[in-house]
Each structure stands twice: as structure tokens, then as C-alpha cells.
């Protein structure tokens, strides 16, 4: 090996240049006339000349890993490389490591509500919180879409219990409310992680992908869920992909039916209506919620057919309730933006209403807020106008959590605003949330439209919303979606509870 291949001594290779050979006879003569001291003096001079004449190293510096411009966090490639090194270290030392994927629940809705700059700030501050909950040598990387990867530096103990505690600590750090100039932002997070012992392959790419699979499963069961990667989860992902090929037959064979989510009037406490919620009674996998098979419905383009099935079960339920003395209930049918862009939707709904002899006013069509803000909404707005002419009530979902202008409420003939869950959460204890909800309710009152609070999860939230003047509520605090047979019993129990409630007032003498 030559000197030029040795780091720090490469300049000694300059001594072998041809012009340096002139020092050889000079060193010999100096040694002859002046002895060893003279020879060493000439050699020292040669070394000095060689060092001064060295060629500087012009090799390019190693490229720095690419980083996210907003958070300055490393990206996926570096996370995989660091995880690969951690796996090698763990194998050599007997220590352990783990890969985590932390994602913001409803990241798309949060990005829409906060705007590009606001969402970037949320992501940056979330990254800072993750750093604060980890050790110095643990890595936090940006995966995009409100998701982060965390690579645990090798530790002596990395079993399921200890890693689960770390996952819970990371989740708690992320979910602390964020204070911004525009107000407090409440976020929830899902977490997926993969242990070395459960990794599908001992490399960084496979292990990080496994953590993402676990995070996908957590998001599906969220909000705020934590899942560890396992072969069962991998099998579940495979089964969900198989649902795409089965969902069409399930619709035609009656496996997908409607469940009903009760809605209450805040003034009277009476049941005002039900929202249609699809469920799949799978012959092999049992009860599947809409979150389980909604991607399969979209992939197969069956949303319109699903709405037809929901209406069939819904109108049949209206007849049954009317026969039991509850004929004032309404049905809420959620429709997508793609359905609104179908100009035949009003005629199809009108035909269904006539077929079941149902008054159009008893059908509420719930539309996403994007339907009122779409820049190319000519067909959608035309469809909404036709539905309003028929007599259907238009309900705008997610109000206040998107870009729809106030003018769209009039333009789209909206009769009820659905207050998003993000405004409802902690409304009983957070004065800022109360102010936001009060502002929405005041706007709705001025515009002459009704309001419904979605996702009411506690009696405290329910009571505060009623006190603020919200007209209608739905959510777990009221009841969860149920089959038609169960609604009949539930309505009876609810009416009995209302009758047993003491009435305040003056007693007659």
C-alpha cells in the first residue's frame, strides 16, 4: 500500500516525484563531507519541499443527507439507513432496537383547516415534542402527510412492554394541545411500532415498512390507537385488500346493511332523526364497520350503489317507526363530492322518495364542505339546487374546518350546519372552544339555519352545547349506531327516561 492511500500521510507520496530525485546525490555528498548530521539536514529539506509542493485534496465532500425544508428533519432514506445500522449494532452487542411511526389523526382535515403555513407549524412543533420525549441518539425523521418515523438507538431492553411504554410517551407528547395565534389546536395521534423479534426481515427498509403497516392498522381503529406489528396485522392488511374483490357481491347479496345513529333535539330531548351508517355482516370476518370497507367501495366505484342500499333500508325503517308512533324522524344520507357531480342524483333520489311514499323533507342530504368550496363546482352546485327544489334538506358537514365561504351556505341552499368534532371536543371545559362554537351558532342563527354537533362524546359536552344553543347533537354520549331492531327498543327506553325526568316549574294550588 502506498502512502497516498493512507489517511494523513498521503503527502509523503510527493517524495517519489521525479524532480525530488535531485536530493538523493545531495544527501550522499552531505553525508560524505559532514557526516550523518549533514545527510539528515538535506533529507529534512527534501521533506519540507515535498510537503509544501503537495497537491491539495480536491475530492468532493460526501453529500449531506436530504432533509425536510420545514422541519430540518431527515427523510425516509436516512431513517432506513440509521435503522439498518442499529440492527447491526443490536446483533453484535445483544442489545435491542425498535422502529416507530407516529401519525396525526385526520391530518388531511387538519391541513385543510390550518392552511399550508399553519399545518407546517403544527408539524414542526410536533417534531420538537418528539425530540423532547426521546434520548439524544434516537432519530426522528419526516415521512410526510403528518407522519414521523422514530428509530430507537440500541438499548439493553427493547421488549414489548418497554417499547409500548415508549409509544404511549410519544403519543402523549404529541397530543398536548398546541397554542397558536389563531387559537388552541387539539390533535390526536396513532402509533405503530415494530420490534426486532417481529420484523419480517432484518433490514431497515422492511422494519420501517412493518411499523408503517402497524400505524395504518392503528389509524383504522383510531383515533389515538397504538398497534404493534405482527403477522396477524399483516394478514389483516391482506384481508382488507381482498375485500375490494368481494364488496360488489356483498352489496347485491344483502350483506351490507344500514345501521342508524340517533340524533337528539337539544331543546326537547326527543329523537329528531337518524344518520345512515353502512355496516358489512361478513360471513367469515363478522361485523365490519364502514371504515373497514370504505376504501374497497371507493376503489370499485360503488358509492352510488351503496347509497341506494342505505336508502332502501332507511325508508323501510321510516315506515316501521311511523307505525309505532314516531313518524317525525328524519334520515341523514351522507353523499360524496363525486356523487354530487352526477347530474342524475336528484332524479334518482326523487324516484326513491316516490317509490317509498316518503316526503322529501324527511331526507337530509349530508354533503362535504368541499362541495361548497370546489372551484369547479358547476355540476355539484346544480345538483344541490335540484335537491333543494325537490324538498330535501341540505346539511353541510364539517363546517368551520375547511375552506367553504359563508356565501356558500346560501348558494348551496344549506338548511343545517354540522359542527365538526374538532370544535366539540373539550367544549365543556375549554373557554376558547366555547367561544368558537358560540360564534358558529351565532352565525347560523343570523343565517336562519339549524345546527348539529357531531361526535359528542360526554354528557358535559352535550350539556354545554345545549346551553350555548346548538339545536341538535349526535355521538357516543347519545348512542352509537345500531340495527333497526335495536332502535325500536332504544327509542322506548329513551322516551321512558324523558318522562321520568322531573319538570321544573310552579306547582298549581
Order of alpha helices (4+ residues) and beta strands (2+ residues): alpha-alpha-alpha-beta-alpha-beta-beta-alpha-beta-beta-beta-alpha-beta-alpha-beta-beta-beta-alpha-alpha-beta-alpha-alpha-beta-alpha-beta-alpha-beta-alpha-alpha-beta-alpha-beta-alpha
